[in-house]
Amino acid sequence: MIACFAQIVVCDDCGEMFRRIYWNNRGCKSIVWRCLSRLEPTGQECYARTANETLLENVVVQVINTLLGDKSTYQAQLQQNIAKVIRDAQKTTADGIGERLQKLQKELFKKANNKEAYDEIADEIFKLREQRQQSTINTAASDAQIARINDLQDYIKKQPANLTEFDKTLVKRWLKQIIVWDDHFTVELKSGLKIDIEG
């Protein structure tokens, strides 16, 4: 079974991922997460702390309860995130690129018919085609981001009370990454929200 925190727990000290290990510390067995730089020779010296898996689970419960406890603030933040995603997507719309491409193609035909140099126009057309393709990819990514934000908003609205126990499905569903600091954790959600939890 793959641990739910795999590939999302990140070291603030060196930027490496944390790995799950079984720890036997003076006869006390536990499951902990340690920075890869402390487990293998990565060429980086790292002094990141070890995070007990139970502590990480408690951090997730606190994050969800923070969202549920201050619904109006986080709902407003999520709405701002949606607006930002839409604004960013509109900066390079495929429609605007398409209009510019049509104009350039007409210019290219004119220059070609008049036996004039058209290398610059051809280069720009090539670049615009790449931009149009990237714009389509960005639009799909924006749609997915908005769907994740709406999904989180629905979840927050529907939850009547605080979470009382850890649910690993929430990790894969909502969390993008957990950054481990010396004295706290920064949890970044897939919706773009970031929440600091002491611990």
N, C-alpha and C positions, 0 to 999 in steps of 0.2 A: 504494500500500500504506500502510495506517495504521500508524504506529509503535506498538510494544507499550507504550511508556511514556506515550502520549497520555492526558491527563486523570487521571493518577495522581501526577505529580511536582508537589509543592506547595512553595511558598516559605514558610519560617518567618518571614521578615522582614515580608512584607505579606499573606500568605495567598493570593496569586494562583497560578494554574497556571503551570507551565513550558511553553515551546513549543520544539519541535525546529527548529533552524536549521542551515544549512550555513555554516561559518565559514572565512574565509580570513584568517588572522592572519599577516602578514608572509610570505606565500607558502606557509604551511603550512595545508593544507585539512583540515578535520575536521568531524564532526557533533557539535553541542553542544546542551544544553538551557539556556534562559535564561528568567528570570522575565518574564512578560507585562508587568509594570510597567516593566521596563527596555527593552522593545521598542516599546511603544505608550504614548501619554499616557493613563494610567488615573486620574490625580489623586493618585497615591500616589508618594512618593519611596522608592525601594527600592535597597538596596545588596547584594542577594543575589549570591552568586558564580555563575559559569557552571559547569555540570557537563558534562563530556565524556561522550558516550554510552557509551564503553568503560568509564568509571568506574562508571556506573550499572549496566552489565551485570555488572561485578565485584562490586558491592554485592549484587546478587541472588544470585550464586553463593555469596558469603559467608553470606548469610542462610540459604539452603537447607542449606549445610554446617554452619552453627551448629545448625540443627534436627536434622540427621542425627548430629552429633557428640555431642549431649547429649540423646539420645532420651528417657531416663526423665524428665528435668526438664520437657521440653516436652510429653510425654504427660500428665504430672500437671497441667500448666497447662491443657492442652486439656480435660481432664476437669473441672477447675474451671469453665472457660468454659461447658461443657455444663450443668453444675449451675446456674450463674447464669442462663443463658437459660431453663431450665425454671422456676426460682424466679420470674423476672420475668414469665413467661407465666402462672403460676398466680395472681399477684396480682389480675388482673382476668379471671377465667375467664368465658366465655359462660354457663356453667351457673349461677353465682352471680347474674349479672345477670338471667338468665331467671326465676329464683325470685323475685327482688325485683320484676320486672315483673308477674308473675302477682298478687302481693299488692296492688300498686298498682292494677292494673286492677279487682280486686274492690272496693277502696276507692272507686275512681272511679265504678263502677256504683252503689254504695250511696248516695254523695253525690248523684249525678245523679237517682236515684229519689226521694230525699228533698228534691230541689230545693235542695241546699246548694251553696256555692261549691266548685269543684274545680280552679280554675286552677293552684294549686301542684302538685297531683298530676299534672295533665296536663303541666306543665312538666318534672317529674321523669321521667315516662314518656318524654317526647321525648328528654331527655338520656340516659336509660338505653338507649334504642334506638340512639342514636349510639354510646354506649360499647360496646354489643354488637357493632355493625358494626366498630368499631375493634378490638375484642378478636379478632374473626375474622381481620382483617388481620394483627394482631400474632401470632396463632397461626401463620399461614402463614409470616410472617417468621421466627419462632422455629424452625419446622421446617426452613426453608431454612438458617438459621444452624447448627443442629445437624448437618444434612447436610454442610455445608462443613467443620465441625470433624471429623466422622467421616472425611470424604474425606482431609483432611490427615493424620489419624492413620494411616490405611491407607497413605498414600504414605510417611510416615516409617518405618513398620514394614517395608515392602517394599524400601526402598532399602538395598542391601548396603554401599555405599561412598560416598565423597564425590563430589559433582558436579565434573567436571573442566572443563566448558565451559558457556557460557551457553545457555539454552534459552528462547526468547521465549514458548513456550506456558505455561511456569511463571508468568510475570508475570501474564497474564490469568487464569490458574487460581487463583493463591494470593494475589496482592497487592491490597490495597485502596488504599494510597497510600505514596509515598516522600516524606518531608519533608526538604528540603535545609536544613541548618544550615551555619554557617561552617566547622565542623571535623568534622562527622559527618553521617550520614543516619539517620533513624528510619524503619524499614520497618514498616508496619502491615499485617498479613495479614488476609484476610477472616474468618479464624477468631477474630480478636480479639487475637492475640498481637502484641506490639510488640518489635522487636529493633533495637538501636542498632549501627551499623557505623561505625567510624572511617574517615575519608577525606576 
